[in-house]
């Protein structure tokens, strides 16, 4: 029987965010997928595993049966895990290819096999962690709360998904200023165009505020109300901003 370490704090960090998004069911499916990958690992006794061994391929039926998941939900689960940097994946027809370096860290670090590989893999892993900019989870909550409190009649955000967290962290790193983001939300709420009052069907939402260029355009007055009927009619024609 093969086994690998499951650390007691493995519900923290990215896996904690996975549980926030998909609940215990998503957390369990992550470990089911991990065990499916580990079960395929084969090496001669005494030979160490490397990151090159952390590549796996399964067909869709294997994944659906192992993870107890419907086809329509499988890709959503994989996308969220990928956004949280738990693994990388791609689909090629009916085949799903995975790159899963986290498994290497979960293997028994105290075994002789692990000791031989640690010297070469640890620096790579350490550099990846060092180069990643971590933001407190509360930083994403800030924009979420600002939007729901200051967006007026615009649609409120119900869920803080992994994709929204990612974008919120990026925007907050660009402008870590509470008053600034309150102003952005309030300007969007006051805009006739963004609230659908100029004749169009599109209205702004939380995801629109999180787009890379939106806050700069809003701050510079791109969506401020115009007095002339010509400007308003132009805004009706362009539809959703890009």
TAURQUI-V116574 format. One line per field, one symbol per residue. burial: + if it has 24 or more other C-alpha atoms within 12 Angstrom, else -. Layout:
BEGIN
burial = ???
END
This chain:
BEGIN
burial = ---+---------+++++++++---++++++-++++++--+------+++--++++++-+--++--+-+----+--+++++++++++++------+-++++++++++-+----+--++--+---------------+-++++++++++-++++++++--+++++++++++++--------++++++++++++++++-+----+++++++++--++--+----+++------+--++------
END
